[in-house]
Amino acid sequence: MSFPPRVIVAMIVAAVLAGLAVVAATRLPYGRDLSLTRPQRRHLAAVVAAVFALLSAWIVYVLPAYWD
């Protein structure tokens, strides 16, 4: 299965955004200021990753249709 280059670029951008969101949810100081325990931070990171996975699916499958 081959994807057009724009879909590959969209997947890369979505993966980078998801990675940055997980880092922001788990490592940055404002996340620690929420006084979350370690399991709660992991849960927050999982939820953020799931939201970005849905956003990624939208970017990969819906957005390229508008580029044609």
SVG drawing of the C-alpha trace seen along z (x, -y; Angstrom):
<svg xmlns="http://www.w3.org/2000/svg" viewBox="-12 -26 22 28">
<polyline fill="none" stroke="black" stroke-width="0.4" points="0.0,0.0 1.6,-3.2 0.6,-6.7 1.1,-10.0 3.9,-12.1 1.5,-14.6 -0.1,-11.8 3.4,-10.7 4.2,-14.3 0.9,-14.6 1.6,-11.4 5.1,-12.7 3.7,-16.0 0.9,-14.3 3.4,-12.0 5.7,-14.9 2.7,-16.8 1.6,-13.8 5.1,-13.3 5.3,-16.9 1.9,-16.7 3.0,-13.7 6.2,-15.4 4.2,-18.5 1.7,-16.4 4.4,-14.5 7.6,-16.5 6.9,-20.3 6.6,-22.1 3.0,-23.2 2.1,-19.5 3.8,-19.0 2.0,-22.0 -1.3,-20.1 0.0,-17.8 -0.8,-14.7 0.7,-11.4 2.9,-9.4 0.0,-7.1 -2.2,-10.1 0.4,-11.7 0.7,-8.5 -3.0,-8.4 -3.0,-12.0 -0.3,-11.2 -2.4,-8.3 -5.4,-10.5 -3.4,-13.1 -1.9,-10.5 -5.4,-9.1 -6.7,-12.6 -3.7,-13.2 -4.2,-9.8 -7.7,-10.8 -6.4,-14.1 -3.8,-12.2 -6.4,-10.0 -8.3,-13.1 -5.2,-14.7 -4.2,-11.6 -7.6,-10.5 -9.8,-13.6 -7.5,-16.6 -5.8,-15.2 -9.2,-14.9 -9.4,-18.7 -6.0,-19.0 -7.1,-17.2"/>
</svg>
